[in-house]
Protein backbone atom coordinates (compact mmCIF):
# COMPACT_ATOMS: atom_id res chain seq x y z
CA UNK A 1 0.00 0.00 0.00
CA UNK A 2 2.44 2.66 -1.17
CA UNK A 3 1.01 6.15 -1.36
CA UNK A 4 1.97 9.80 -1.20
CA UNK A 5 0.56 12.16 1.42
CA UNK A 6 0.07 15.91 0.89
CA UNK A 7 -0.49 18.17 3.90
CA UNK A 8 -2.06 21.59 3.36
CA UNK A 9 -1.42 24.86 5.11
CA UNK A 10 -3.73 25.93 7.90
CA UNK A 11 -1.94 27.85 10.64
CA UNK A 12 -2.79 26.51 14.10
CA UNK A 13 -5.06 23.97 12.42
CA UNK A 14 -1.96 22.38 10.89
CA UNK A 15 -1.59 20.42 14.12
CA UNK A 16 -4.43 18.23 12.81
CA UNK A 17 -1.91 16.66 10.42
CA UNK A 18 -0.22 15.05 13.41
CA UNK A 19 -3.47 13.32 14.34
CA UNK A 20 -3.93 12.20 10.74
CA UNK A 21 -0.45 10.63 10.66
CA UNK A 22 -1.03 8.95 14.02
CA UNK A 23 -4.29 7.38 12.82
CA UNK A 24 -2.75 6.25 9.53
CA UNK A 25 0.17 4.62 11.35
CA UNK A 26 -2.20 2.71 13.63
CA UNK A 27 -3.83 1.29 10.50
CA UNK A 28 -0.47 0.29 9.04
CA UNK A 29 -0.54 3.08 6.47
CA UNK A 30 2.87 4.76 6.31
CA UNK A 31 3.33 7.27 3.47
CA UNK A 32 6.19 6.53 1.09
CA UNK A 33 6.22 10.13 -0.18
CA UNK A 34 5.23 13.27 1.70
CA UNK A 35 4.73 16.94 0.85
CA UNK A 36 3.52 19.89 2.86
CA UNK A 37 2.75 23.58 2.53
CA UNK A 38 3.10 26.20 5.27
CA UNK A 39 2.00 24.55 8.56
CA UNK A 40 1.91 21.29 6.62
CA UNK A 41 5.58 21.76 5.71
CA UNK A 42 6.54 21.73 9.40
CA UNK A 43 4.80 18.39 9.98
CA UNK A 44 5.92 16.87 6.65
CA UNK A 45 9.53 18.02 7.02
CA UNK A 46 9.99 16.86 10.60
CA UNK A 47 8.15 13.58 9.92
CA UNK A 48 10.45 12.90 6.96
CA UNK A 49 13.38 13.60 9.30
CA UNK A 50 12.25 10.79 11.56
CA UNK A 51 10.27 12.52 14.29
CA UNK A 52 7.47 10.39 15.75
CA UNK A 53 3.89 11.62 16.00
CA UNK A 54 4.26 11.91 19.79
CA UNK A 55 7.37 14.04 19.34
CA UNK A 56 5.53 16.15 16.76
CA UNK A 57 2.72 16.73 19.25
CA UNK A 58 5.20 17.97 21.85
CA UNK A 59 6.86 20.21 19.26
CA UNK A 60 3.52 21.69 18.17
CA UNK A 61 2.63 22.63 21.73
CA UNK A 62 6.00 24.29 22.28
CA UNK A 63 6.21 25.95 18.88
CA UNK A 64 2.97 27.91 18.96
CA UNK A 65 3.40 28.98 22.58
CA UNK A 66 7.02 30.16 22.55
CA UNK A 67 8.38 30.93 19.11
CA UNK A 68 6.15 33.53 17.45
CA UNK A 69 8.16 36.79 17.63
CA UNK A 70 6.21 39.95 16.78
CA UNK A 71 8.21 42.82 15.27
CA UNK A 72 6.84 45.57 17.54
CA UNK A 73 9.68 47.99 16.73
CA UNK A 74 9.21 47.49 12.99
CA UNK A 75 5.45 47.94 13.30
CA UNK A 76 5.85 51.18 15.22
CA UNK A 77 8.42 52.55 12.77
CA UNK A 78 6.36 51.49 9.75
CA UNK A 79 3.25 53.13 11.15
CA UNK A 80 5.23 56.30 11.83
CA UNK A 81 6.47 56.33 8.23
CA UNK A 82 2.90 55.98 7.00
CA UNK A 83 1.70 58.85 9.22
CA UNK A 84 4.20 61.30 7.70
CA UNK A 85 3.36 60.24 4.16
CA UNK A 86 6.35 58.00 3.51
CA UNK A 87 6.25 54.46 2.23
CA UNK A 88 6.25 51.96 5.13
CA UNK A 89 9.32 49.71 5.06
CA UNK A 90 8.00 46.88 7.23
CA UNK A 91 7.47 43.61 5.33
CA UNK A 92 5.92 41.42 8.01
CA UNK A 93 4.41 41.45 11.49
CA UNK A 94 6.30 38.37 12.70
CA UNK A 95 10.08 38.38 12.26
CA UNK A 96 10.40 34.60 12.08
CA UNK A 97 13.92 34.50 13.55
CA UNK A 98 12.84 32.64 16.69
CA UNK A 99 10.95 29.93 14.82
CA UNK A 100 13.79 29.62 12.29
CA UNK A 101 16.30 29.07 15.11
CA UNK A 102 13.98 26.53 16.71
CA UNK A 103 13.58 24.63 13.43
CA UNK A 104 17.34 24.68 12.93
CA UNK A 105 17.87 23.14 16.36
CA UNK A 106 15.31 20.44 15.57
CA UNK A 107 16.79 19.51 12.20
CA UNK A 108 20.50 19.98 13.03
CA UNK A 109 21.26 21.65 9.69
CA UNK A 110 19.99 18.60 7.79
CA UNK A 111 19.98 19.25 4.05
CA UNK A 112 16.81 18.26 2.23
CA UNK A 113 18.85 16.25 -0.30
CA UNK A 114 20.12 14.00 2.52
CA UNK A 115 16.67 13.02 3.80
CA UNK A 116 15.84 9.44 2.78
CA UNK A 117 12.08 9.87 2.60
CA UNK A 118 10.93 11.62 -0.60
CA UNK A 119 9.90 15.11 0.52
CA UNK A 120 8.61 18.27 -1.18
CA UNK A 121 7.96 21.73 0.26
CA UNK A 122 6.67 24.64 -1.88
CA UNK A 123 7.32 28.36 -1.42
CA UNK A 124 6.82 31.31 -3.77
CA UNK A 125 9.37 33.74 -5.21
CA UNK A 126 7.46 36.96 -4.63
CA UNK A 127 9.52 38.94 -7.14
CA UNK A 128 9.39 36.45 -10.02
CA UNK A 129 5.88 35.22 -9.18
CA UNK A 130 7.00 31.59 -9.50
CA UNK A 131 6.60 28.55 -7.28
CA UNK A 132 9.86 27.34 -5.76
CA UNK A 133 9.70 23.63 -4.95
CA UNK A 134 12.21 22.28 -2.46
CA UNK A 135 12.31 18.58 -3.31
CA UNK A 136 14.85 15.83 -2.69
CA UNK A 137 13.83 13.03 -5.06
CA UNK A 138 12.11 13.39 -8.43
CA UNK A 139 11.43 11.09 -11.36
CA UNK A 140 10.14 14.03 -13.36
CA UNK A 141 12.64 15.88 -15.56
CA UNK A 142 12.00 19.66 -15.60
CA UNK A 143 11.87 21.40 -18.99
CA UNK A 144 13.03 24.87 -19.99
CA UNK A 145 9.40 25.99 -20.12
CA UNK A 146 8.65 24.72 -16.62
CA UNK A 147 7.12 27.48 -14.49
CA UNK A 148 8.29 25.86 -11.26
CA UNK A 149 11.81 26.31 -9.88
CA UNK A 150 13.07 23.03 -8.38
CA UNK A 151 15.75 23.14 -5.67
CA UNK A 152 17.21 20.04 -4.01
CA UNK A 153 20.12 21.55 -2.08
CA UNK A 154 18.94 23.60 0.90
CA UNK A 155 18.84 23.16 4.69
CA UNK A 156 15.45 21.77 5.67
CA UNK A 157 14.82 24.48 8.26
CA UNK A 158 15.24 27.17 5.59
CA UNK A 159 12.80 25.43 3.25
CA UNK A 160 10.20 25.22 6.03
CA UNK A 161 10.81 28.84 7.09
CA UNK A 162 10.13 29.95 3.50
CA UNK A 163 6.97 27.87 3.17
CA UNK A 164 5.44 29.28 6.38
CA UNK A 165 6.08 32.94 5.46
CA UNK A 166 2.43 34.01 5.25
CA UNK A 167 2.42 37.33 3.34
CA UNK A 168 2.21 40.41 5.61
CA UNK A 169 2.13 38.16 8.71
CA UNK A 170 5.66 36.70 8.43
CA UNK A 171 8.64 38.49 6.97
CA UNK A 172 9.70 36.85 3.67
CA UNK A 173 12.56 34.34 3.80
CA UNK A 174 15.73 34.95 1.79
CA UNK A 175 17.35 31.95 0.09
CA UNK A 176 20.00 32.32 -2.63
CA UNK A 177 18.87 35.86 -3.37
CA UNK A 178 15.23 34.84 -3.69
CA UNK A 179 12.58 36.56 -1.57
CA UNK A 180 10.21 33.78 -0.63
CA UNK A 181 6.73 33.67 0.88
CA UNK A 182 4.18 31.04 1.87
CA UNK A 183 3.80 28.17 -0.60
CA UNK A 184 0.04 28.38 -0.13
CA UNK A 185 -0.03 31.41 -2.42
CA UNK A 186 0.21 29.04 -5.41
CA UNK A 187 0.03 25.49 -4.04
CA UNK A 188 -1.69 25.03 -0.70
CA UNK A 189 -2.16 21.28 -1.19
CA UNK A 190 0.92 19.94 -3.06
CA UNK A 191 -0.54 16.85 -4.75
CA UNK A 192 1.04 17.15 -8.21
CA UNK A 193 4.61 17.05 -6.90
CA UNK A 194 3.90 13.67 -5.28
CA UNK A 195 3.20 12.29 -8.76
CA UNK A 196 6.41 13.84 -10.04
CA UNK A 197 8.30 12.09 -7.24
CA UNK A 198 6.85 8.74 -8.30
CA UNK A 199 3.68 8.27 -6.22
CA UNK A 200 0.91 6.50 -8.11
CA UNK A 201 -1.60 6.90 -5.28
CA UNK A 202 -2.04 10.19 -3.45
CA UNK A 203 -3.97 11.26 -0.37
CA UNK A 204 -4.47 14.94 0.46
CA UNK A 205 -5.35 16.48 3.82
CA UNK A 206 -7.02 19.84 3.21
CA UNK A 207 -7.45 22.12 6.22
CA UNK A 208 -8.24 25.18 4.14
CA UNK A 209 -11.38 27.19 3.49
CA UNK A 210 -14.23 25.24 1.92
CA UNK A 211 -17.13 27.67 1.94
CA UNK A 212 -17.65 27.72 5.71
CA UNK A 213 -19.11 30.77 7.45
CA UNK A 214 -16.85 32.37 10.07
CA UNK A 215 -17.92 35.12 12.46
CA UNK A 216 -14.69 35.50 14.45
CA UNK A 217 -12.67 37.44 11.85
CA UNK A 218 -12.00 40.42 14.07
CA UNK A 219 -8.28 41.24 13.89
CA UNK A 220 -5.58 41.91 11.31
CA UNK A 221 -4.10 38.40 11.45
CA UNK A 222 -7.47 36.70 10.97
CA UNK A 223 -8.47 39.08 8.16
CA UNK A 224 -5.19 38.40 6.34
CA UNK A 225 -5.41 34.66 6.93
CA UNK A 226 -9.04 34.42 5.80
CA UNK A 227 -8.33 36.47 2.67
CA UNK A 228 -5.48 34.16 1.68
CA UNK A 229 -7.58 31.08 2.42
CA UNK A 230 -10.38 32.30 0.16
CA UNK A 231 -7.91 33.01 -2.65
CA UNK A 232 -6.28 29.60 -2.20
CA UNK A 233 -9.64 27.81 -2.23
CA UNK A 234 -10.19 28.04 -5.99
CA UNK A 235 -6.60 27.05 -6.77
CA UNK A 236 -6.73 24.09 -4.39
CA UNK A 237 -10.06 22.92 -5.80
CA UNK A 238 -8.51 22.66 -9.26
CA UNK A 239 -5.18 21.15 -8.25
CA UNK A 240 -6.64 18.59 -5.84
CA UNK A 241 -8.62 16.92 -8.62
CA UNK A 242 -5.59 14.71 -9.27
CA UNK A 243 -5.70 13.19 -5.77
CA UNK A 244 -7.14 9.74 -5.11
CA UNK A 245 -8.67 10.91 -1.85
CA UNK A 246 -9.06 14.26 -0.09
CA UNK A 247 -9.65 14.27 3.65
CA UNK A 248 -11.16 17.46 5.05
CA UNK A 249 -11.23 17.15 8.87
CA UNK A 250 -13.62 20.09 9.17
CA UNK A 251 -11.79 22.16 11.79
CA UNK A 252 -12.15 25.53 10.10
CA UNK A 253 -14.00 26.86 13.14
CA UNK A 254 -10.69 27.03 15.03
CA UNK A 255 -9.05 30.44 14.65
CA UNK A 256 -5.31 30.98 14.25
CA UNK A 257 -5.15 32.71 17.61
CA UNK A 258 -6.50 29.60 19.40
CA UNK A 259 -3.09 28.26 20.49
CA UNK A 260 -4.77 26.49 23.41
CA UNK A 261 -6.63 24.26 20.94
CA UNK A 262 -3.56 22.44 19.58
CA UNK A 263 -4.58 19.17 21.23
CA UNK A 264 -8.14 19.57 19.95
CA UNK A 265 -6.80 20.02 16.40
CA UNK A 266 -4.70 16.87 16.73
CA UNK A 267 -7.64 14.88 18.12
CA UNK A 268 -10.00 16.04 15.39
CA UNK A 269 -7.49 15.15 12.69
CA UNK A 270 -7.12 11.71 14.27
CA UNK A 271 -10.86 11.11 14.62
CA UNK A 272 -11.75 12.19 11.08
CA UNK A 273 -9.07 9.86 9.70
CA UNK A 274 -10.37 6.94 11.76
CA UNK A 275 -13.94 7.70 10.68
CA UNK A 276 -12.93 7.49 7.03
CA UNK A 277 -10.21 4.87 7.10
CA UNK A 278 -12.22 2.44 4.95
CA UNK A 279 -12.54 5.01 2.18
CA UNK A 280 -8.86 5.93 2.47
CA UNK A 281 -7.83 2.28 2.16
CA UNK A 282 -10.21 1.81 -0.76
CA UNK A 283 -8.66 4.78 -2.56
CA UNK A 284 -5.13 3.49 -1.99
CA UNK A 285 -5.94 -0.07 -3.06
CA UNK A 286 -8.10 0.87 -6.04
CA UNK A 287 -6.66 0.12 -9.47
CA UNK A 288 -8.32 3.18 -10.90
CA UNK A 289 -7.36 6.76 -10.08
CA UNK A 290 -10.67 8.37 -9.23
CA UNK A 291 -10.76 11.26 -6.82
CA UNK A 292 -12.84 10.94 -3.67
CA UNK A 293 -13.63 13.69 -1.19
CA UNK A 294 -14.71 13.78 2.41
CA UNK A 295 -15.88 16.75 4.40
CA UNK A 296 -16.78 16.37 8.06
C-alpha positions in Angstrom: 0.0 0.0 0.0 2.4 2.7 -1.2 1.0 6.2 -1.4 2.0 9.8 -1.2 0.6 12.2 1.4 0.1 15.9 0.9 -0.5 18.2 3.9 -2.1 21.6 3.4 -1.4 24.9 5.1 -3.7 25.9 7.9 -1.9 27.9 10.6 -2.8 26.5 14.1 -5.1 24.0 12.4 -2.0 22.4 10.9 -1.6 20.4 14.1 -4.4 18.2 12.8 -1.9 16.7 10.4 -0.2 15.1 13.4 -3.5 13.3 14.3 -3.9 12.2 10.7 -0.5 10.6 10.7 -1.0 8.9 14.0 -4.3 7.4 12.8 -2.7 6.2 9.5 0.2 4.6 11.3 -2.2 2.7 13.6 -3.8 1.3 10.5 -0.5 0.3 9.0 -0.5 3.1 6.5 2.9 4.8 6.3 3.3 7.3 3.5 6.2 6.5 1.1 6.2 10.1 -0.2 5.2 13.3 1.7 4.7 16.9 0.8 3.5 19.9 2.9 2.8 23.6 2.5 3.1 26.2 5.3 2.0 24.5 8.6 1.9 21.3 6.6 5.6 21.8 5.7 6.5 21.7 9.4 4.8 18.4 10.0 5.9 16.9 6.7 9.5 18.0 7.0 10.0 16.9 10.6 8.2 13.6 9.9 10.5 12.9 7.0 13.4 13.6 9.3 12.3 10.8 11.6 10.3 12.5 14.3 7.5 10.4 15.8 3.9 11.6 16.0 4.3 11.9 19.8 7.4 14.0 19.3 5.5 16.2 16.8 2.7 16.7 19.2 5.2 18.0 21.9 6.9 20.2 19.3 3.5 21.7 18.2 2.6 22.6 21.7 6.0 24.3 22.3 6.2 26.0 18.9 3.0 27.9 19.0 3.4 29.0 22.6 7.0 30.2 22.6 8.4 30.9 19.1 6.2 33.5 17.5 8.2 36.8 17.6 6.2 40.0 16.8 8.2 42.8 15.3 6.8 45.6 17.5 9.7 48.0 16.7 9.2 47.5 13.0 5.5 47.9 13.3 5.9 51.2 15.2 8.4 52.5 12.8 6.4 51.5 9.7 3.2 53.1 11.2 5.2 56.3 11.8 6.5 56.3 8.2 2.9 56.0 7.0 1.7 58.8 9.2 4.2 61.3 7.7 3.4 60.2 4.2 6.4 58.0 3.5 6.2 54.5 2.2 6.3 52.0 5.1 9.3 49.7 5.1 8.0 46.9 7.2 7.5 43.6 5.3 5.9 41.4 8.0 4.4 41.5 11.5 6.3 38.4 12.7 10.1 38.4 12.3 10.4 34.6 12.1 13.9 34.5 13.6 12.8 32.6 16.7 10.9 29.9 14.8 13.8 29.6 12.3 16.3 29.1 15.1 14.0 26.5 16.7 13.6 24.6 13.4 17.3 24.7 12.9 17.9 23.1 16.4 15.3 20.4 15.6 16.8 19.5 12.2 20.5 20.0 13.0 21.3 21.7 9.7 20.0 18.6 7.8 20.0 19.3 4.1 16.8 18.3 2.2 18.8 16.3 -0.3 20.1 14.0 2.5 16.7 13.0 3.8 15.8 9.4 2.8 12.1 9.9 2.6 10.9 11.6 -0.6 9.9 15.1 0.5 8.6 18.3 -1.2 8.0 21.7 0.3 6.7 24.6 -1.9 7.3 28.4 -1.4 6.8 31.3 -3.8 9.4 33.7 -5.2 7.5 37.0 -4.6 9.5 38.9 -7.1 9.4 36.5 -10.0 5.9 35.2 -9.2 7.0 31.6 -9.5 6.6 28.5 -7.3 9.9 27.3 -5.8 9.7 23.6 -4.9 12.2 22.3 -2.5 12.3 18.6 -3.3 14.9 15.8 -2.7 13.8 13.0 -5.1 12.1 13.4 -8.4 11.4 11.1 -11.4 10.1 14.0 -13.4 12.6 15.9 -15.6 12.0 19.7 -15.6 11.9 21.4 -19.0 13.0 24.9 -20.0 9.4 26.0 -20.1 8.6 24.7 -16.6 7.1 27.5 -14.5 8.3 25.9 -11.3 11.8 26.3 -9.9 13.1 23.0 -8.4 15.7 23.1 -5.7 17.2 20.0 -4.0 20.1 21.5 -2.1 18.9 23.6 0.9 18.8 23.2 4.7 15.5 21.8 5.7 14.8 24.5 8.3 15.2 27.2 5.6 12.8 25.4 3.2 10.2 25.2 6.0 10.8 28.8 7.1 10.1 29.9 3.5 7.0 27.9 3.2 5.4 29.3 6.4 6.1 32.9 5.5 2.4 34.0 5.3 2.4 37.3 3.3 2.2 40.4 5.6 2.1 38.2 8.7 5.7 36.7 8.4 8.6 38.5 7.0 9.7 36.8 3.7 12.6 34.3 3.8 15.7 35.0 1.8 17.3 31.9 0.1 20.0 32.3 -2.6 18.9 35.9 -3.4 15.2 34.8 -3.7 12.6 36.6 -1.6 10.2 33.8 -0.6 6.7 33.7 0.9 4.2 31.0 1.9 3.8 28.2 -0.6 0.0 28.4 -0.1 0.0 31.4 -2.4 0.2 29.0 -5.4 0.0 25.5 -4.0 -1.7 25.0 -0.7 -2.2 21.3 -1.2 0.9 19.9 -3.1 -0.5 16.9 -4.8 1.0 17.2 -8.2 4.6 17.1 -6.9 3.9 13.7 -5.3 3.2 12.3 -8.8 6.4 13.8 -10.0 8.3 12.1 -7.2 6.9 8.7 -8.3 3.7 8.3 -6.2 0.9 6.5 -8.1 -1.6 6.9 -5.3 -2.0 10.2 -3.4 -4.0 11.3 -0.4 -4.5 14.9 0.5 -5.4 16.5 3.8 -7.0 19.8 3.2 -7.4 22.1 6.2 -8.2 25.2 4.1 -11.4 27.2 3.5 -14.2 25.2 1.9 -17.1 27.7 1.9 -17.7 27.7 5.7 -19.1 30.8 7.5 -16.9 32.4 10.1 -17.9 35.1 12.5 -14.7 35.5 14.5 -12.7 37.4 11.9 -12.0 40.4 14.1 -8.3 41.2 13.9 -5.6 41.9 11.3 -4.1 38.4 11.4 -7.5 36.7 11.0 -8.5 39.1 8.2 -5.2 38.4 6.3 -5.4 34.7 6.9 -9.0 34.4 5.8 -8.3 36.5 2.7 -5.5 34.2 1.7 -7.6 31.1 2.4 -10.4 32.3 0.2 -7.9 33.0 -2.6 -6.3 29.6 -2.2 -9.6 27.8 -2.2 -10.2 28.0 -6.0 -6.6 27.0 -6.8 -6.7 24.1 -4.4 -10.1 22.9 -5.8 -8.5 22.7 -9.3 -5.2 21.2 -8.2 -6.6 18.6 -5.8 -8.6 16.9 -8.6 -5.6 14.7 -9.3 -5.7 13.2 -5.8 -7.1 9.7 -5.1 -8.7 10.9 -1.8 -9.1 14.3 -0.1 -9.7 14.3 3.6 -11.2 17.5 5.1 -11.2 17.1 8.9 -13.6 20.1 9.2 -11.8 22.2 11.8 -12.1 25.5 10.1 -14.0 26.9 13.1 -10.7 27.0 15.0 -9.0 30.4 14.7 -5.3 31.0 14.3 -5.1 32.7 17.6 -6.5 29.6 19.4 -3.1 28.3 20.5 -4.8 26.5 23.4 -6.6 24.3 20.9 -3.6 22.4 19.6 -4.6 19.2 21.2 -8.1 19.6 19.9 -6.8 20.0 16.4 -4.7 16.9 16.7 -7.6 14.9 18.1 -10.0 16.0 15.4 -7.5 15.1 12.7 -7.1 11.7 14.3 -10.9 11.1 14.6 -11.8 12.2 11.1 -9.1 9.9 9.7 -10.4 6.9 11.8 -13.9 7.7 10.7 -12.9 7.5 7.0 -10.2 4.9 7.1 -12.2 2.4 4.9 -12.5 5.0 2.2 -8.9 5.9 2.5 -7.8 2.3 2.2 -10.2 1.8 -0.8 -8.7 4.8 -2.6 -5.1 3.5 -2.0 -5.9 -0.1 -3.1 -8.1 0.9 -6.0 -6.7 0.1 -9.5 -8.3 3.2 -10.9 -7.4 6.8 -10.1 -10.7 8.4 -9.2 -10.8 11.3 -6.8 -12.8 10.9 -3.7 -13.6 13.7 -1.2 -14.7 13.8 2.4 -15.9 16.8 4.4 -16.8 16.4 8.1 
